[in-house]
Amino acid sequence: MSMSPLHGGVLGGAAVVASPALWLSLVDGTLPLSDALTRYLLSVVICWVALNVVAAMVLVEPSPKPARQEAHPDQETPPGA
């Protein structure tokens, strides 16, 4: 199961990771906005990869059940089966 890069968890995690840069840019004004957005976009990619790796390890998809083999007409069935 793959998670989209636009998933809320990915965008929220990236916002948390890049929050110091966003704060310096939007509140303090000591960092250019382009640098803060670049750090945010890099954080989106890193969080997307990390969450997909964790999801692949944790969310194991069940394997399909094997199809039941039916007896062929030319084979004898054992008594009592």
C-alpha positions in Angstrom: 0.0 0.0 0.0 1.6 3.2 -1.1 0.9 6.6 0.4 0.5 9.7 -1.8 2.9 12.6 -1.3 -0.2 14.8 -0.9 -1.5 12.7 2.0 -2.3 14.7 5.1 0.2 12.8 7.3 3.0 13.5 4.9 2.2 17.2 4.6 1.8 17.5 8.3 4.9 15.6 9.2 6.9 17.8 6.7 5.4 20.9 8.3 6.6 19.7 11.7 10.1 18.9 10.4 10.4 22.2 8.5 8.7 24.3 11.2 11.9 26.1 12.4 12.6 27.3 8.8 9.0 28.3 8.3 9.0 30.2 11.6 12.2 32.1 10.7 10.7 33.0 7.4 7.1 33.8 8.2 7.5 35.2 11.8 11.0 36.5 12.3 11.7 37.4 8.6 15.3 36.4 9.0 15.2 33.6 6.3 14.1 34.2 2.7 10.7 32.5 1.9 12.2 30.6 -1.0 14.7 28.9 1.3 11.9 28.0 3.8 9.8 26.6 1.0 12.7 24.6 -0.4 13.3 23.1 3.0 9.6 22.3 3.3 9.5 20.5 -0.1 12.6 18.5 0.8 10.9 17.6 4.0 7.8 16.4 2.1 10.0 14.1 0.0 11.8 12.8 3.1 8.6 12.2 5.1 6.9 10.6 2.1 9.7 8.1 1.8 10.0 7.5 5.5 6.3 6.9 6.0 6.1 4.5 3.0 9.0 2.5 4.4 7.3 2.3 7.8 4.0 1.4 6.3 5.6 -1.3 4.2 7.1 -2.9 7.3 4.1 -2.5 9.5 1.1 -3.1 7.2 1.7 -6.6 5.8 -0.9 -7.5 3.2 -2.2 -11.0 3.7 -1.3 -13.5 1.0 -4.2 -14.9 -1.0 -5.4 -18.3 0.1 -4.3 -21.1 -2.2 -7.1 -22.4 -4.4 -8.6 -25.7 -3.3 -7.6 -28.5 -5.5 -10.5 -30.5 -6.7 -10.3 -34.2 -7.5 -10.1 -35.0 -11.2 -12.6 -37.6 -12.5 -9.8 -40.0 -13.5 -8.4 -40.0 -9.9 -9.9 -42.2 -7.3 -11.1 -40.6 -4.1 -10.0 -42.3 -0.9 -12.8 -44.0 1.0 -14.3 -41.8 3.8 -13.3 -38.5 2.1 
